[in-house]
Amino acid sequence: MIQKLFMMAATLMAAITVQAQTARKFVLSNSSDGQSELHCFLPDNR
């Protein structure tokens, strides 16, 4: 059970990292019902 939870968390973090590298902004859901969202904008350091 704990291994599955850890694997799911690691997969989610990897997916967010890959998405963040390809896009300059992304949205994370804070709640299970989808009513709360966190909008993240990454700076362009070129």
C-alpha positions in Angstrom: 0.0 0.0 0.0 2.7 2.5 1.0 4.8 1.5 -2.1 1.8 2.2 -4.4 1.2 5.5 -2.8 4.9 6.4 -3.1 5.0 5.3 -6.7 1.9 7.4 -7.6 3.4 10.5 -5.9 6.7 10.0 -7.7 4.8 9.6 -11.0 2.8 12.7 -10.4 5.9 14.8 -9.5 7.6 13.5 -12.6 4.6 14.4 -14.8 4.5 17.9 -13.3 8.2 18.4 -13.9 8.0 17.3 -17.5 5.0 19.5 -18.1 6.8 22.5 -16.4 9.8 22.0 -18.7 7.6 22.2 -21.9 5.2 24.9 -20.8 5.8 28.2 -19.0 2.5 27.9 -17.0 0.5 25.1 -15.5 -2.5 24.5 -13.2 -2.5 22.2 -10.2 -5.8 21.2 -8.5 -5.8 21.8 -4.7 -9.0 19.9 -4.0 -10.6 16.6 -5.0 -13.7 18.3 -6.3 -11.8 20.6 -8.7 -13.1 23.8 -7.1 -9.7 25.1 -6.1 -6.8 25.5 -8.5 -3.2 26.8 -8.2 -2.0 28.6 -11.3 1.8 28.5 -11.6 3.7 30.8 -14.0 7.4 30.2 -14.5 9.8 33.0 -15.4 11.6 33.1 -18.7 15.3 33.1 -17.9 16.8 33.4 -21.3 
